[in-house]
Amino acid sequence: MKFLNYLEATWEEFRDAIKEKNSLILIPVGCLEEHGPHLPINCDCVIGEKICEIVAVDNQIILGPPIRFGVSRTTQGFPGTMEIKVETLKALVYDIINSFTSQGVKNIVLFTWHGGVTHATMLREACIDVMEKLRELANFPKVMDIGQFESLPRIYLHSGVRLFDGQLEKEILPILETIPHHAAELETSMMLYCAPHLVKKEKIEGLKEFPNFPEGRIYVRGNPWLKKGLMGDASKSTSEKGEKIFKIFVRALSERIREYIR
């Protein structure tokens, strides 16, 4: 198949694209939350959508509609952070995935740059609910055999944070001077590379914060422990570091996509 941008396609173009063998749609999922005084609220959307766009073009797949809402706990309490209910996110993702599977899409990949645990759980739960509906429609038992399972549409979920685990960590950490956390050296470097016009560069010098959250205690909002809106040191960020890291994530996601469509 060839690259197709869902948002710019006609219904006939989309119909023909999903009819092709091993057609796959890649959907970027972001989150609208504060990212310190130097990065935009849509930082997770910008990075995730840019990665997905390049991966979709390189692998000639369908670039799906971006989901720009997510669940964030720690950054609540700051102006700009959207306090989306977990039920809202789950219902939204369910409806989108269900729409595509009902139209005949064979492979769906959700890629989220936002690393919240609750956020990722809701994405997974929405996908599981769709799979359960597909199983029931096919009149398959709850415990399916491999043949039955493989006959259903394939839904995948990948997180930029989770991709970082394991081998990628060995590649990325040597590039950085500090431990990567929210809105700090890694994310700021990536934004300096892929969207420098959105970075308030004059605010990066000396910008760092290491909040002391109450260990083991349940809290709803990260403020008041989080003051500036970042977790780590953003002052070490450079576009050169961002380019190297960005390309690592593009390669890692592309490798997985190629496994799904071969």
C-alpha positions in Angstrom: 0.0 0.0 0.0 1.0 3.7 -0.1 1.0 6.4 2.5 -2.3 8.0 3.2 -3.2 10.8 5.6 -6.7 9.9 6.9 -7.5 13.6 7.6 -6.9 14.5 4.0 -8.3 11.4 2.3 -11.7 11.0 0.6 -13.9 8.2 1.8 -13.2 6.3 -1.4 -9.4 6.7 -0.9 -9.7 5.4 2.6 -12.0 2.5 1.6 -9.5 1.4 -1.0 -6.5 1.7 1.4 -8.0 -0.5 4.1 -8.9 -3.1 1.5 -5.2 -3.7 0.8 -3.5 -6.7 2.3 -2.0 -5.9 5.8 -3.3 -2.4 5.7 -2.4 -0.5 8.9 -3.5 2.7 10.5 -1.2 4.5 13.0 -2.9 6.8 15.5 -0.9 9.3 17.6 -2.3 9.9 21.1 -1.2 13.0 23.0 -2.2 14.9 26.1 -2.8 18.6 26.8 -0.9 19.4 29.9 1.7 21.9 31.2 5.3 21.3 30.2 7.1 23.9 32.3 7.5 27.6 31.4 9.4 26.8 28.2 7.4 24.2 26.3 3.9 24.4 24.9 0.8 22.7 26.4 0.6 20.4 23.3 4.2 19.1 23.6 3.1 15.5 23.9 1.0 15.9 20.8 3.7 17.7 18.8 6.4 15.0 19.4 4.1 12.0 19.1 2.4 13.2 15.9 5.7 14.1 14.3 7.1 10.6 15.0 4.0 9.0 13.6 4.0 11.1 10.5 7.5 10.2 9.6 6.9 6.5 10.4 3.8 6.5 8.3 5.5 8.0 5.3 8.6 5.8 5.6 6.5 2.6 5.9 3.7 3.6 3.5 0.9 3.1 5.9 -2.2 5.2 6.9 -1.6 8.1 9.3 -4.7 8.2 11.5 -6.5 11.1 13.2 -4.6 12.4 16.2 -6.2 12.0 19.6 -5.0 15.1 21.5 -6.7 14.4 24.8 -5.2 12.3 27.6 -5.3 11.7 31.3 -2.6 13.5 33.4 -2.5 13.3 37.2 0.8 14.9 38.2 0.5 18.0 36.1 -3.0 18.8 37.3 -3.2 22.0 39.3 -1.5 24.1 36.6 -3.5 26.4 34.2 -3.7 24.7 30.8 -3.7 21.1 31.9 -6.9 19.5 30.8 -8.5 17.4 33.6 -10.0 14.7 31.4 -11.9 12.0 33.2 -10.6 8.5 32.7 -14.1 7.4 31.5 -14.1 10.1 28.9 -10.7 9.1 27.4 -11.7 5.4 27.5 -15.0 6.1 25.7 -13.4 8.3 23.1 -10.7 5.8 22.2 -13.2 2.9 22.2 -15.5 4.7 19.7 -12.6 5.6 17.4 -11.1 2.0 17.4 -14.6 0.5 17.1 -15.3 2.7 14.1 -12.2 1.6 12.3 -12.6 -2.1 13.0 -16.2 -2.0 11.9 -15.2 -0.5 8.6 -12.7 -3.2 7.9 -9.3 -1.9 9.2 -7.1 -4.9 9.8 -4.3 -3.4 11.9 -4.5 -0.5 14.3 -1.5 0.9 16.2 -2.0 3.5 19.0 1.2 5.4 19.7 1.2 7.7 22.7 4.0 10.0 23.7 2.4 10.9 27.0 3.7 8.5 29.7 1.1 8.6 32.4 0.3 5.3 33.9 -3.5 5.9 34.2 -3.5 7.3 30.7 -1.9 4.1 29.3 -4.2 1.9 31.3 -7.3 3.6 29.9 -6.0 3.2 26.3 -5.4 -0.5 26.9 -8.8 -1.0 28.6 -10.6 0.7 25.6 -8.8 -1.6 23.2 -9.7 -4.7 25.3 -13.4 -3.7 25.3 -13.3 -3.4 21.5 -11.7 -6.9 21.3 -14.4 -8.3 23.5 -17.1 -6.9 21.3 -15.4 -8.3 18.2 -15.2 -11.7 19.9 -18.8 -11.6 20.8 -19.8 -10.6 17.2 -17.8 -13.5 15.9 -19.6 -15.8 18.4 -16.2 -17.0 19.7 -15.8 -18.3 23.2 -14.2 -16.2 25.9 -11.1 -18.4 25.7 -10.3 -18.3 22.0 -7.8 -20.6 20.2 -5.0 -19.0 18.2 -6.9 -19.3 14.9 -9.9 -17.5 16.2 -7.8 -14.8 17.9 -5.7 -14.2 14.7 -8.9 -13.9 12.6 -9.9 -10.7 14.5 -8.5 -7.2 13.7 -5.1 -6.7 15.4 -4.9 -3.8 17.8 -1.5 -2.6 19.2 -0.5 -0.1 21.8 2.9 1.5 22.1 4.1 4.2 24.4 7.2 6.3 23.9 8.0 5.8 27.5 7.7 2.0 27.3 9.7 2.0 24.0 12.5 3.7 26.0 12.8 0.7 28.3 15.4 -2.0 27.7 17.6 -1.6 24.7 16.6 1.9 23.8 17.6 3.1 27.3 21.2 1.9 26.5 21.2 4.0 23.4 19.5 7.1 24.7 21.0 7.6 28.2 24.6 8.1 26.9 23.3 11.0 24.8 21.9 12.8 27.8 23.6 14.5 30.7 20.7 14.1 33.1 18.0 11.5 33.9 15.0 12.2 31.5 11.7 13.1 33.1 8.8 15.4 32.4 9.6 18.5 30.3 13.3 18.2 31.2 16.4 17.5 29.0 15.0 14.7 26.8 11.7 16.3 25.9 13.1 19.8 25.6 15.9 18.6 23.3 13.3 16.8 21.1 11.2 19.9 20.9 14.3 22.0 20.0 14.8 19.6 17.1 11.3 19.0 15.8 9.5 22.3 16.7 12.1 24.9 17.8 9.6 27.8 17.1 7.4 26.5 20.0 10.2 26.5 22.6 10.8 29.6 24.8 14.6 29.3 24.5 15.2 32.3 26.7 13.7 30.4 29.7 15.8 27.3 29.4 19.0 28.7 31.0 19.3 27.4 34.5 15.8 25.8 34.4 15.5 22.8 36.6 13.2 21.4 39.3 13.3 18.3 41.4 9.9 18.0 43.1 9.7 15.9 46.3 6.4 14.1 45.9 5.1 12.2 49.0 6.3 8.6 48.4 3.5 6.1 48.4 0.8 8.6 49.1 -2.2 9.1 46.8 -2.6 12.6 45.5 -4.9 14.1 42.9 -2.7 17.0 41.7 1.0 17.5 41.5 0.8 21.1 42.6 1.9 22.2 45.3 5.0 19.9 45.2 5.5 20.8 41.5 6.2 24.5 41.2 7.7 25.2 37.7 6.1 22.3 35.9 9.2 20.2 35.1 10.9 17.2 36.7 14.6 17.4 36.1 17.1 19.7 34.3 16.1 21.4 31.1 19.2 23.5 30.9 21.3 20.8 29.3 19.0 20.5 26.3 20.2 20.9 22.7 18.7 20.4 19.3 21.6 18.0 18.4 20.6 15.6 21.3 17.0 15.9 20.3 17.7 14.9 16.7 19.6 11.8 17.8 16.9 10.7 20.2 14.1 11.5 17.8 15.6 9.3 15.1 16.0 6.4 17.7 12.3 6.5 18.5 11.3 6.7 14.8 13.5 3.7 14.1 12.1 1.7 17.0 8.5 2.3 16.1 9.2 1.6 12.4 10.7 -1.8 13.3 7.5 -2.8 15.1 5.3 -1.5 12.3 7.2 -3.6 9.8 6.7 -6.7 11.9 2.9 -6.1 11.8 2.6 -5.6 8.0 5.1 -8.1 6.6 
